[in-house]
Amino acid sequence: MTTRWKLSDMPTQAGKRFFITGANSGIGYYAALELAKRGGIVVMACRDQARGQAALERLKREATGPESAASEAELVVLDLASLASVRAAATAECTRNLPLHCLINNAGVMAPKQRLETRDGYELQFGTNVLGHFALTCLLMPLLERGRASRPEDASRVVTLASIAHKSGKINFDDLESERSYSPMGAYQQSKLADLMFSFELERCLREKNLGVVSLAAHPGVANTNLFHAGEVSAAEKLGRKFMGTLFDLFLNSEQGGALPTLYAATADSAEPGAYYGPQGFMEMRGGDVGPAKIAPQALDQKAQKRLWEICVEETDTKLA
């Protein structure tokens, strides 16, 4: 169902706690900003301490309004390209034992020109976008369960950011780390397909375990963020401008617009567990309407979902309790 869901439609988030990766810029920042304006307590998980602190101070200036909980916003230093960093940040959060009502797996790496590796030796995009978020989700699950217990009327949520790029993706189980052959966009497409498959399999596992937590996915369209202009993806931008000229910009979503599907999945009463949301404009690149996004057939392969899940469990040494 397509809906003209606007920021003004967002219900109050007073008393809810949100953990958002990559919250220092782009879609992550604007999601954190709007949640804080509506009373949500946001934990901004950022890789770089200085940039994260600057974003936190900016949010406290900009998140104004009668419901604002900006004064309660926090910064957590978290590098998804390091499983040790993920464990340390999650352990610190669990030690505090504060209820968590929504985890937004937003941060990502997009198409570096050369094959790079995480601290643990995984291809950077798969290691960061997939393994890092998998481990974080599993490790924070006890807090999400506490969030449900603190608000029995609301299921806690995990929102994972996918991409329209998943439609061209393929999970190469014989070379997940792109060691034999590396394509910047191919590796990115694989990681975003894996994120979507993770979201679907997570929902199945959560439903089976009856934890009171639900999983949803969202994508921003083609958002005009730093991520889009970085690395090899600039080739896609050049191609678009070659054929469309300045009209290409008309099909780019703003950072604020790109955050709408995420916010819908994280807060809307009408958002369905296990669903995937995105903008409903031209080719899902942009648009004010939010609705179910198109899912490539390969993302619905349940055997592949389970196989990918098992690989993530083994590689990260984490699993759902």
N, C-alpha and C positions, 0 to 999 in steps of 0.2 A: 504494500500500500504506500503510495507516494503521498507525502504530507508537506504542506507549506509550514514547516516547523521553523520558528524564529527564536532568537535568543530570548525574546520577551516571553516565550512559551515555557522556558525552563522553570521548573518548580524550584522552590527554595531548597537549598542544599545545607541549610543550617544544621550543624552538629555532625555532618558527614566528613569523613577524612579521605583524601584522595592522594595516591602516590603516582606521580607522573614522571616517566623517564624522558630525557631530552627536553626538559621544561624551560630551558634557558633561551630558546629561540623558536621562531616559526610556529607551526601548529601547536606544539607542546606548550609554548608560552601563552598563546591566546586561549588555549583550553584552560590552563591554570588561572589566567586572568579572569575569565568569565565565571569559573567555578568559585573563585574567591569573592567576586562581586555578589554572588548569590548566597554567600555564607559558608561555602565549603572551606575546610581547612586543607590547604594544599601542601604536599611535600614535594618539592622540586628536586628531582634526582638528576644531577648534572655531572658530566665527566670532569669538567674543569672548574676548580674552586673559584677562581677570579671571575670567570664568566657567569658562573652560577650565582655568585654573590651580587654581581651587577644586575642580573635578571631579577633576583629577589628584591633588591632595593627598588628597581623599576616597578615591579608588581605592587609593592606597598604604596608607591606614589599613584599608580594608575587605577588600582582596584578600589574605586570609591563608591559610595552609595550607602543607604541606610542598613543594608544587610551585610556589608562587607566584613569579611573575616581576614583581611589581608595582614593584619597585625599578628595573626597566628601562623602565617605561612612560614615554612621552614626550608632549609637547604640541606640536601644529603649529597655527598660526593660519591658518585657511583660510575665506574667504568665497565660497561657491558662487555668490553673486549678482554676483560680479565675475570675469570670465574672466582678468583680469590677476592677481588673487589666486590663482586656480587654477593658472595657469602658474607663478607665483613659488613656490608651495608644492611643486608637482610638480618643478620644476627643482631646488629645494633637496634634495628627496629623491633625485632621480636623481644629483645630484652626489655624494651620500654613497655611492650605488651599493650599498646593502644589499639583499639578497634580500627580496622581499615574497611572502608565501605566500597572502594573502587580502586583497582590498579589499572592504569592506562599504559600499556606497552607501546610507547610512541617513538622512542629514539631509533635512529637507523643510520646506516652507512650506505651510500649510493654510488656504485660504479666507479671506484678508483681505477685509474688507467692501468696500473700495474697490480699484479696479485700481491696483496699484503696479508700478514698473519696477525692473529690476536696474540696476547701474552702466552696463551696456552698452545699456540701452534696451529690454530684453525684458520681457514681462509676467512678474511676479515668480515665479509658481509654475512656469511653463514654463521660464523662464531658470534658476531654481535647481534644481528637482527633476530636470529633463531635461538641459538644455544644460550646466550646471555639472558634473553627474556624467558626462555623455558625455565632456567634455573631460578630466576627471580620469582616467577609465578609460583613455583612449587614451594620455595622457601618462605614466601609471604602468605601462603594459604592459611596457616593458623590465625593470622590477624584478620583475614577476610572472613573466616568463620566467626571470629569474635565480633566483627562488624555486623553480621547477620544476627547474632545473639543479642546485640545491643539495640537492634531495630528489627524485631521479628516480622514486621509487616513488609520489609524490603529485603530482597535477596542482594547480597553483595555482588559486585560485577568485576569481571576482567575484560577490558576492551583492548584488543590487539589491532594495531595498524597494519593493514595490508596495502595493496596497490592495484590499480588497473593493469600494471605490468605483469601481474601474476598470470594473466591470460596467455602470455607468450612463454610462460615458464615451464620447465620440466625438471622433475626431481631425478637427478642422475645418481642413483644409489651406488653405481660403480665408481664414481668420482665426485663425491659430495664436496670435497675440498678443492676442486678444480686444479688438482696437482698435475694432471696430464695435459689439460687444455684450459686456458683461462680466457673468458670473454667478460669484460666489465659488465655489460648489460645482461648477459646470460646468467652470470652469478647473482646479480641483483634480482632478476626475475625469479630465479630459483628460490632465493631467500624469501621473497614476498609470497610466492606460492606456498612455501613451507610455513610461513606465518599464518596464512589462512587455514591450511590443513591442521595446524596446531590448535587454532581457535575452535575448529569443529570437533576435533578429537577431545580437547579439553572439556567442551560442553558435554560430550557423551560420558566422560569419566566422572564429571561432577554430578551429573544426573544419577549415574549408577551408584555413587557413594552417598548421595543425598546430603551434601554438605551445606546447602543453603546458599550456594554461590553459583552464578551463571556466567557463561562466556559468550561474548559477542565480538564481532569484527567490524572495522570501518575503513574507508579509504577517503582521502581528501580530494580526489580528482587529480588534476595536474596543477598543483599549488605553486605559486610563485615564491618559493622559499630558497634559502641558501643551498639546501640539499639538491634542488632541481638544477641549479646553475653550476654545481660542482662536478668534477671528474668527467668521465667519458659521456655522461648524459648530455653534456653540452652539444654533442653531435646531433641529438634528437632535436634540441632547440634550434640549431643551425638549419636542420632540414625543414623544420616547420616554418622558419622565417623565409627560407628560400622560396617556398611555394605559396606562402600566405602573406609575406611581408609583415607590416605592422599589425595586420589583422590577427596574427598569431596570438598577440597579447590579449585579444578579446576572449580567447578560449582558455586563458590561464585563470585559475581560481586564486583569490587573494589568500593570504595566510589566515585572515579572520574567517573567510568563507570556507577554507579548507578544514577549519576546526569544527564546523557545524556537525558533520556526520559523527565525529568523535563525541561531541557533547550530547548529541541525540542518543547515541548508544550508551553513554555513561549515565544519563539522567532521565530520559523520557519514560513515562509510565507505559507508553505504547511500544517501546522497543522489546523485541522478542528474543528470548534466549536462543543462542545458536544461529542468530541471523547475521547478515553482512550488509552494512549500509554505506551509501555513498551519494554524491550529488547526482541529480537527475537531468542535468542539462546535456548539451551536445556531447555524445560519446562518453558520458559520465565524467567529462573533464572539469566541468564547473556547473553551477546552478544553485539557486536559492532553495530548491526543493530537496528534501532528504527522503530517500526511499531504499528499498532493497536493491542491492547492487548485483550486477550480472556475475555469475560464478562460472569459471571455466570447468569443463567436465573433469579434468585431471585433479582438480581440487576436491572433488567429491568421491574420489577413489578411497573407500574405507580401508582396504588392505594396505594401501600406501600410507594412509594416515597413521595406522597402527604401527607400521614398520618404522616410520619416521619418529614416532613417539618413543619407541623402544630404543632407537639410536640416541635420541636426546637424553633419555634416562641413563644410558650407559656412558655417554661422553661427558655428561655433567655430574654424574654420581648424585643425582637428585631425583625425587619422585614425590607424587602426591601422598600425603600421610594416609 
